[in-house]
Amino acid sequence: MVNEGVKLYALMTTQTAQRPVTDFVSTPVTMAKTEFILNAAAQKLAYVFEPGRAPCVVFLSGYRSDMSGTKAQYLADLCRAQGHAMLRFDYSGHGASGGQFESGSISAWTQDALTVIKAVVDGPLILIGSSMGGWIMLHVALALGPQISGMIGIAAAPDFTRDLMWRDLTAEQRQTLNRDGIILLDSEHDSEGYPVTKAFIEDGEKNLLMENPIDIHCPVRLIQGMLDTEVPWETAVQLSQALTTSDVRVCLVKNGDHRLSENVQLQLLGSTLEEVLESLNQCAEQRIRP
């Protein structure tokens, strides 16, 4: 059962999912100037900020992804076209930022996000987190409180170090990780695989959120592919139940995978952002009426 106040939507057929949800179509453009700021470990963090109307849209990318990805660029193009401020960045060890990927953690990457956000934006924010970025998005929202006007999760993966990564390790892999402190996992997206450290798993334990109510009160939209082989679609429903806000909607895309980067899925992301912005505008209008 979905808690009262949580609305669950499903795109149940390919035909339904392919209906255009926005007239905007992203076209390749030159990325705005990349700038850098140092984090607490004196590592360079790369970011791109494009000024515009508030609230500023902040994109938090996924595990081993970066701000040049399809979803980040689509949102940047959309915000630019509509005149909204947009911030995207690379965690340490990712993309154009400094540092080693193997040294990263949920704690470190959350602090990277807060470092960039606090240095660049001082007004209201809409956070959009993809996969691991959805977990970091939650921690950022808890840290910044009322500055967060809305949130959108794309295959959000809170607690994935325990519930997905550690769970799927074989007994032999766990033994190797405990003995050597690092293992190399296969990846369908990278023929060389990717490293996972024992420290990363242990840090994840310190950042778990799903076992208790998550004290977030802004509107939240969760988009999740039902064909996602990395994050089960049930995770989105569980997250919606853990959030204290009653303004939560879960959109299940029947033919959507983990990336959700097809044109129709990007349009769905765009229309979801537009819906959140419109609901915020309506709330603002109601507050100022005599």
C-alpha positions in Angstrom: 0.0 0.0 0.0 1.1 3.5 -0.8 0.8 6.0 2.1 -2.1 8.4 2.0 -1.0 11.6 0.3 1.5 9.8 -2.0 0.3 9.6 -5.6 1.4 6.8 -7.8 1.4 7.2 -11.6 2.4 4.6 -14.1 3.0 4.9 -17.9 1.6 1.4 -18.5 2.1 1.1 -22.3 4.7 2.1 -24.9 2.0 4.1 -26.7 1.2 6.0 -23.5 4.9 6.7 -22.8 5.5 8.0 -26.3 2.9 10.8 -26.1 4.9 14.1 -26.2 4.9 15.7 -22.7 6.6 18.9 -23.8 7.3 20.7 -27.0 10.9 21.4 -26.0 13.5 19.4 -27.9 17.1 19.5 -26.8 19.7 20.4 -29.5 23.4 20.2 -29.1 25.0 23.4 -28.0 28.4 24.5 -26.7 28.6 23.9 -22.9 28.9 27.2 -21.0 32.2 28.0 -19.3 33.4 25.4 -16.8 34.7 27.0 -13.6 36.5 25.4 -10.6 36.3 25.7 -6.8 38.4 23.8 -4.2 36.7 21.4 -1.8 37.8 20.7 1.8 40.5 18.3 0.5 41.9 21.0 -1.8 40.6 19.1 -4.9 39.3 21.1 -7.9 35.6 20.7 -8.4 34.4 21.6 -11.9 31.0 23.3 -12.2 28.9 25.1 -14.8 26.5 27.8 -13.6 24.1 29.6 -16.0 22.2 32.5 -14.4 18.5 33.0 -14.8 15.3 33.1 -12.8 14.9 31.5 -9.5 14.6 28.8 -8.3 17.9 27.5 -9.6 17.8 24.0 -10.9 20.7 21.9 -9.6 21.6 18.6 -11.2 23.3 15.9 -9.2 24.7 13.1 -11.4 25.0 9.4 -10.7 27.8 7.0 -9.7 30.7 7.4 -12.2 28.7 9.9 -14.3 29.3 13.6 -14.8 27.7 16.9 -15.8 28.2 16.3 -19.5 25.8 13.4 -19.6 22.6 13.4 -21.6 20.2 14.2 -18.8 22.4 17.0 -17.4 22.7 18.6 -20.9 19.0 18.2 -21.6 18.1 20.1 -18.4 20.7 22.7 -19.1 19.3 23.3 -22.6 15.7 23.4 -21.2 16.6 25.8 -18.4 18.5 28.1 -20.7 15.5 28.1 -23.2 13.1 29.0 -20.4 15.3 31.5 -18.6 15.9 29.5 -15.4 19.2 29.4 -13.5 20.9 26.1 -13.8 23.9 24.6 -11.9 25.6 21.3 -12.6 29.0 20.0 -11.4 31.3 17.0 -11.1 32.0 15.3 -7.8 35.7 14.7 -6.9 37.0 11.8 -9.0 34.4 12.4 -11.7 34.5 14.2 -15.0 36.6 17.3 -15.1 37.1 17.5 -11.3 40.3 16.5 -9.5 40.8 13.6 -7.1 40.7 9.8 -7.4 37.4 8.0 -7.9 38.5 5.2 -5.6 38.9 7.8 -2.7 35.3 9.0 -3.0 32.4 8.3 -0.8 28.8 9.3 -0.2 29.9 11.6 2.6 32.7 13.2 0.4 30.5 13.7 -2.6 27.7 15.2 -0.5 30.1 17.7 0.9 31.3 18.4 -2.7 27.7 19.2 -3.7 27.2 21.5 -0.7 30.5 23.2 -1.3 29.6 24.1 -4.9 26.0 25.0 -4.1 26.9 27.3 -1.2 29.5 29.0 -3.2 27.4 29.6 -6.3 23.7 29.9 -5.3 22.1 31.6 -2.4 18.4 31.5 -3.4 15.8 28.7 -3.6 16.7 25.5 -5.4 15.1 22.6 -7.2 17.3 19.5 -6.8 17.3 16.8 -9.5 19.3 13.7 -8.6 20.0 10.8 -10.9 20.7 7.3 -9.4 23.3 7.9 -6.7 22.6 11.6 -7.2 19.2 10.9 -5.8 20.7 9.7 -2.5 23.1 12.7 -2.4 20.1 14.9 -3.2 18.3 13.8 -0.1 21.4 14.6 2.1 21.7 18.0 0.5 18.0 18.7 1.1 18.4 17.7 4.8 21.4 20.0 5.1 19.8 23.0 3.4 16.3 22.7 4.6 13.9 25.5 3.5 16.3 26.6 0.7 15.0 23.5 -1.2 11.8 24.3 -3.1 11.4 21.0 -4.8 13.1 17.7 -5.8 13.0 15.3 -8.7 14.6 11.8 -8.4 15.5 9.9 -11.6 16.0 6.2 -10.6 17.0 7.5 -7.2 19.1 5.0 -5.4 19.3 5.8 -1.6 21.2 3.3 0.5 22.4 1.5 -2.6 25.8 0.5 -1.1 23.9 -1.8 1.3 20.7 -2.7 -0.4 22.0 -3.1 -4.0 25.8 -3.3 -4.1 26.7 -5.3 -0.9 23.6 -7.5 -1.3 24.7 -8.6 -4.8 28.3 -9.4 -3.9 29.1 -13.1 -3.8 30.7 -14.6 -0.7 34.0 -14.7 -2.5 33.8 -11.1 -3.5 32.9 -10.0 0.1 35.9 -12.0 1.3 38.2 -10.3 -1.2 36.9 -6.9 -0.3 37.4 -7.5 3.4 40.9 -8.8 2.8 42.2 -6.4 0.1 40.0 -3.4 0.8 39.1 -3.2 -2.9 37.5 -5.3 -5.7 36.8 -4.7 -9.4 33.2 -5.2 -10.5 32.0 -5.9 -14.0 29.9 -3.2 -15.7 27.7 -3.4 -18.8 28.7 0.3 -19.4 32.5 -0.2 -19.0 34.4 -3.2 -20.4 37.2 -2.6 -17.8 34.8 -2.7 -14.9 35.0 -0.4 -11.9 36.6 -0.4 -8.4 34.7 -0.6 -5.2 36.4 -0.1 -1.9 35.7 -1.4 1.6 35.8 2.2 2.8 33.1 3.2 0.3 30.8 0.5 1.6 31.5 1.4 5.2 30.9 5.1 4.5 27.6 4.2 2.9 26.5 2.6 6.2 26.9 6.0 7.9 24.6 7.6 5.3 21.7 5.3 5.2 18.3 7.0 5.1 15.5 4.6 4.3 15.1 3.0 7.7 13.6 6.1 9.3 11.3 9.0 8.2 13.2 11.4 5.9 12.4 14.9 7.2 11.8 16.6 3.9 8.7 18.8 3.3 9.0 20.1 -0.3 7.3 18.7 -3.4 9.1 15.5 -4.6 8.7 13.7 -7.9 10.2 10.3 -8.5 10.7 8.9 -12.0 11.5 5.3 -12.2 11.9 2.8 -15.1 10.3 -0.6 -14.5 12.9 -2.3 -16.7 15.7 -0.9 -14.5 18.1 -3.7 -13.7 20.2 -1.6 -11.3 17.6 0.0 -9.1 14.3 -1.9 -8.6 11.2 0.1 -9.2 10.0 -0.7 -5.7 12.8 1.5 -4.4 10.9 4.6 -5.7 7.7 3.6 -3.9 9.7 2.8 -0.7 11.3 6.2 -0.9 8.0 7.9 -1.4 6.7 6.3 1.8 9.8 7.3 3.8 9.6 11.0 2.9 7.6 13.0 5.4 6.2 15.3 2.8 2.7 14.4 1.5 3.4 16.0 -1.9 5.1 13.0 -3.5 4.3 11.5 -6.9 5.9 8.4 -8.3 6.0 8.0 -12.1 6.7 4.4 -13.3 7.8 4.1 -16.9 6.9 0.6 -18.0 9.5 0.4 -20.8 12.1 2.6 -19.0 15.6 1.3 -18.1 18.0 2.7 -15.6 19.3 5.6 -17.7 16.0 7.0 -18.8 17.7 8.9 -21.5 15.5 8.2 -24.5 13.9 11.3 -26.1 10.5 10.5 -24.7 11.9 9.9 -21.3 13.8 13.2 -21.4 10.6 14.9 -22.3 8.9 13.3 -19.3 11.7 14.7 -17.1 11.2 18.2 -18.7 7.5 18.1 -18.2 8.0 17.0 -14.6 10.2 20.0 -13.9 7.7 22.3 -15.6 5.0 20.8 -13.3 7.0 21.4 -10.2 7.8 25.0 -11.2 4.1 25.6 -12.0 3.0 24.2 -8.6 5.5 26.5 -6.9 4.2 29.5 -8.8 0.6 28.7 -7.9 1.6 28.4 -4.2 3.3 31.8 -4.4 0.3 33.4 -6.0 -2.0 32.0 -3.3 0.3 33.4 -0.5 0.3 37.0 -1.9 -3.5 37.2 -2.6 -5.2 39.7 -0.2 
